[in-house]
């Protein structure tokens, strides 16, 4: 999840949709502006992508949530 400066949502949304590794961008209402669905082969790749997003001038705050293939399998087994 990321929060961007007020008034920058439209530009940030367009920019995020073009970034490699970002599969979906969902606008939110509340503390955060967007929920991102990202895909990376390695954790280091994900960290790099998050770092690039954080470096954007319009990004105020990030709140990453990491979901791996292993965590999805374990949740499925518990259902």
N, C-alpha and C positions, 0 to 999 in steps of 0.2 A: 504494500500500500504506500502511496505517496501523497503528500500535500503540496500544492503549488500556490504561489502568490495569487491573491484575489485578482480577477480580471485576466489571468494567464491560462485559464483552463482550456479554452478552445485551441490555442497555439500548442500547449503542452500535449493535449490529446492527439493532435495531428502529428506532432514530432514523435511521440511514443509509438504510435501505430507503424511508423516507418523503421523503427529500430530492429536490427536483427536480434533474434532470441526472444522477442516479446510476441507471444501468440495472441493474446487478447488484452484489451484495455476496457475496464468497466468504470464508468463515472459513479461516484458515490456522493451521498449527502451526509454531512456531519464533519467530524474532525479531519478525515482524509478526503482527498479529491478523486483518487483513482485506485482501483484494485487491479494489479497486473498479473497476468498469467505468463510466466517466463519459462523457457526451456533451455537447459544447458547440459552438455555432456559431462562436465566436471564441476565440482563445487567452486574451484578457482575461476572458471568461466562465469559462473553466476556472480561471484564476488566482484569480478571485473565489470560486469554489466551494471550491477548495483552502484558501483563506484562512479561509473560514467553518468548514471542518472542523477546521483547525489550531487555531482559537480555542476549540473545545470543551474543557471542563475535563478530560474523560476521555482526550483524545488526547495521547499522550506524544511520538510521532514520526510523521513522514510520509516516504514515499519515492516521490514521483510518477514515473510513467513516461508519457511523452507519445507517442501513436501518432496520426499524421495519415493522411488519405486518401492523400496522396502517398507516405508511407513504406510503406503497405500495397501500393500499386501497384508500387513498385520492388522489394519483396521477392517479389511474385508473378512479376515479370519474370525474376528471377534463378533461380527454381525450374526 
